[in-house]
Amino acid sequence: MLRNHLEDFFASLQAKNASPHTVTNYKIDLREFSGFAKDRPLKEIDYLFIRKFLAFLTEKKYSKSSIARKLSCLRSFFKFLVREEVVENNPSAGLATPKREKKLPHFLEVQEIERLLDSIEGDAFASRRDRAILETLYSSGIRVSELVGLNFSEADFLGGVLRIRGKGKKERLVPLGKKAQEALEAYLEKKPSGKGVSSDAVFLNRRGTRLTDRSVRRILLKYARKIGLGKEIFPHMLRHSFATHLLDRGADLRSVQELLGHESLSTTQIYTHVTTKRLKEVYDAAHPRA
């Protein structure tokens, strides 16, 4: 049965240093598929059965992006089973991935970013750390998972460069702006040290251990409420803002692709829709015959 092999698969993901977010999502997706398959033997899970599962998800009103993620998970799982010689073929290999809806990314205006960063006041450890976190996210465009996973061995603070290990363990170099460098230097002066304190992690909580994605989200929400931002906000919006503001100011698409660590240029092109939309709004508002 399928469920007999789940723990081995999850262990293989952790051995490959898959992100905790990926492992959590795969656990949710595979346990859902396992519930759908019930006690069906693995040899009876074929191409048609997986198509039935995808049809079931469609009936349940799952979004195309969620269905695409679950299919990707099944491909990885059955690829693992083929490698382990549990099954002969990957029944999900020939299935087409549903086309994902292209949603325009949510971002903050430059003035909103400035208000957010200026709201972090005080000289205490938490204030300096919070300022360094938000400045680094906006300055570099890195993902929050990349930020909390950042180690001192991967950071050249004097040179203003971070070596980021992104999705698929691909490394890229990203620059840090002057404001982010200053905020990081100020934070490092207050960073705790001693017994029980993580020596490698850059960003720590009050207990001296590595911050989590959730902690960064709470930090961001705290300052968004402080300035009365009046819109839903999440850490990835700083990455969206980074890319949008660069393109607004003339950065070329290939450079932004490299900075974001996108494998495909088409992923980065979503930000051109944002900037084009804004140009059209300006045109419609300003042109007398628009």
C-alpha positions, -999 to +999 in steps of 0.1 A: +000+000+000+010+035-007+010+047+030+037+021+038+063+041+018+054+076+029+078+079+058+107+066+036+099+093+010+098+121+037+131+109+051+146+111+016+134+147+012+150+156+045+183+139+035+183+161+004+179+192+026+145+200+011+130+231+027+106+225+057+079+243+037+083+218+009+083+188+032+051+201+050+033+206+017+043+171+004+030+155+036-003+172+033-006+163-004+004+127-001-018+120+029-047+134+009-038+112-020-034+082+003-069+089+017-083+089-018-065+057-027-075+040+006-062+004+006-056+002-032-024-017-040+004+003-056+003-018-088-033-007-093-024+030-091-020+038-128-023+068-151-061+066-152-064+065-114-043+096-110-065+113-136-095+104-114-077+120-084-071+152-104-108+152-115-118+148-078-097+178-069-113+199-097-147+189-084-137+201-049-129+235-064-091+234-058-072+261-077-051+252-107-020+261-088-029+237-060-037+209-084-003+215-102+015+214-069-002+181-059+007+166-093+043+177-089+043+160-055+030+128-070+056+128-097+084+132-071+069+104-049+065+079-078+100+088-091+113+079-057+094+046-057+108+037-092+143+045-079+137+023-049+124-005-073+090-005-055+072+001-088+083-002-124+069+029-139+059+064-128+021+066-135+021+104-131+049+111-157+026+115-187+000+138-172+000+174-183+003+200-156-027+223-154-020+259-166-017+281-135-037+313-133-013+342-136-021+366-108-005+400-106+018+401-076+009+423-047+035+449-038+040+480-018+046+515-032+080+530-025+064+555+000+048+526+019+081+508+021+097+539+035+070+544+061+073+508+071+111+509+075+110+544+092+085+530+118+111+507+134+125+528+162+147+522+192+181+509+199+173+475+215+183+442+201+148+434+187+145+468+170+179+466+154+172+430+143+137+439+129+152+468+109+179+446+095+154+419+085+131+442+066+159+462+050+176+430+039+144+415+024+136+447+004+172+454-005+180+419-018+147+405-029+154+371-013+127+348-001+119+347+036+130+311+038+164+321+023+166+349+049+160+328+079+183+301+065+212+326+060+245+317+077+275+339+084+296+317+060+273+329+032+274+366+039+300+392+030+287+421+050+317+444+042+314+437+005+276+439+006+270+405-010+250+375+001+255+339-013+220+325-014+211+288-018+177+290-034+152+265-048+168+233-060+200+241-041+209+266-068+233+293-056+232+329-066+249+361-055+227+391-045+239+426-036+229+445-005+222+482-006+239+507+017+209+510+040+207+473+045+244+470+052+241+498+078+211+480+094+230+447+095+261+462+110+240+479+138+222+446+144+254+426+147+267+449+174+237+438+196+236+402+185+238+379+215+267+354+220+277+328+244+264+293+255+233+281+237+234+308+210+236+297+174+270+307+161+262+303+124+227+317+119+226+354+111+191+362+124+182+350+159+153+352+183+155+363+219+165+327+229+195+329+206+182+303+181+174+307+144+143+327+135+115+310+116+094+321+086+065+326+109+084+349+132+094+371+103+057+373+093+048+384+128+075+411+128+063+425+095+026+425+106+036+444+138+051+473+119+023+473+092-002+477+120+019+504+136+017+526+105-019+517+097-011+502+063-047+492+057-039+462+034-030+426+039+007+421+040+031+392+040+069+388+037+068+378+000+054+413-008+088+427-001+103+404-028+075+415-052+081+452-043+119+447-049+113+434-084+086+459-093+106+489-082+137+478-101+118+474-133+099+507-128+133+524-126+147+508-158+164+475-147+164+449-174+144+418-171+174+394-173+191+411-144+160+409-122+156+373-132+192+366-119+186+386-087+154+367-079+168+333-088+141+325-112+149+295-135+126+308-163+123+343-176+086+338-180+083+337-142+099+371-139+078+385-168+048+387-145+063+419-130+063+435-165+025+432-164+025+452-132+047+480-146+027+481-179-006+483-159+008+512-139+020+530-170-015+526-186-031+541-154-008+571-157-016+574-194-053+572-188-052+598-161-030+622-179-037+620-216-065+644-228-078+619-253-071+586-234 
